[in-house]
Amino acid sequence: MDYQYPISLDWSTDETVDVIKFFECIEKAYEKGIDRDLLMSNYRRFKEIVPSKSEEKTICNEFEEVSGYSTYRVIKKAKSDEVVSTVKM
């Protein structure tokens, strides 16, 4: 990983850690696959921290620019494949 995660200075330390955990889940989905329940749990926590759709889109687009990984595609796949236990891109 040769990039920085997009974070807000308004977040607490715990919130920043939780957002980074969410982005790490996205990375795992692309690199080797991740448990769907773990991914969705981290996504729900991310949405508690970033409830605004526009802010979510901005942060996720920044992450995609630096990493090449689309949070939108991963979450969309996880939501559409509710019967699978592992999400792999």
C-alpha positions in Angstrom: 0.0 0.0 0.0 1.6 3.2 -1.2 -1.2 5.6 -0.5 -3.0 7.4 2.3 -6.6 6.8 3.3 -9.0 9.7 3.0 -9.8 10.9 6.5 -11.5 13.9 8.1 -9.9 15.9 10.9 -13.4 16.1 12.4 -13.4 12.4 13.2 -12.4 11.1 16.6 -9.5 8.6 16.8 -11.9 5.7 17.1 -13.9 6.9 14.1 -10.7 7.3 12.0 -9.7 3.7 13.0 -13.1 2.4 12.0 -13.1 4.1 8.6 -9.6 2.7 7.9 -10.9 -0.8 8.9 -13.7 -0.3 6.3 -11.2 0.6 3.6 -9.1 -2.4 4.6 -12.1 -4.6 4.1 -12.5 -3.2 0.6 -8.9 -4.0 -0.2 -9.4 -7.5 1.1 -12.4 -8.0 -1.1 -10.2 -7.3 -4.1 -7.1 -9.0 -3.0 -8.3 -12.3 -1.6 -12.0 -12.1 -0.6 -13.7 -11.2 2.6 -16.5 -12.5 4.8 -19.7 -10.8 3.7 -21.0 -10.3 7.3 -17.7 -8.7 8.4 -17.7 -6.4 5.4 -21.3 -5.3 5.9 -20.7 -4.8 9.7 -17.8 -2.5 8.8 -19.9 -0.7 6.2 -22.7 -0.1 8.7 -20.1 1.4 11.1 -18.7 3.5 8.3 -22.2 4.8 7.5 -22.6 5.8 11.2 -19.5 8.0 10.9 -20.3 9.2 7.4 -24.2 9.3 7.2 -24.3 11.8 4.3 -24.5 10.2 0.8 -22.6 13.1 -0.8 -19.8 12.9 1.8 -19.7 9.1 1.4 -19.4 9.5 -2.3 -16.6 12.1 -2.0 -14.6 10.0 0.5 -15.0 6.8 -1.5 -14.1 8.5 -4.7 -10.9 9.8 -3.1 -10.1 6.3 -1.9 -10.7 4.9 -5.4 -8.5 7.5 -7.0 -5.5 6.5 -4.8 -6.1 2.8 -4.5 -8.0 1.8 -7.6 -10.5 -0.1 -5.5 -14.2 0.8 -5.8 -16.2 0.7 -2.5 -19.4 1.1 -4.5 -18.8 -2.0 -6.6 -17.8 -4.1 -3.5 -20.9 -3.0 -1.5 -23.2 -3.4 -4.4 -21.9 -7.0 -4.9 -22.3 -7.7 -1.2 -25.8 -6.4 -1.2 -26.9 -8.3 -4.3 -25.3 -11.6 -3.3 -26.9 -12.1 0.1 -26.6 -15.9 -0.1 -22.8 -16.0 -0.5 -20.6 -15.9 2.5 -17.5 -14.4 0.8 -17.2 -11.3 -1.3 -14.4 -11.5 -3.9 -13.9 -9.0 -6.7 
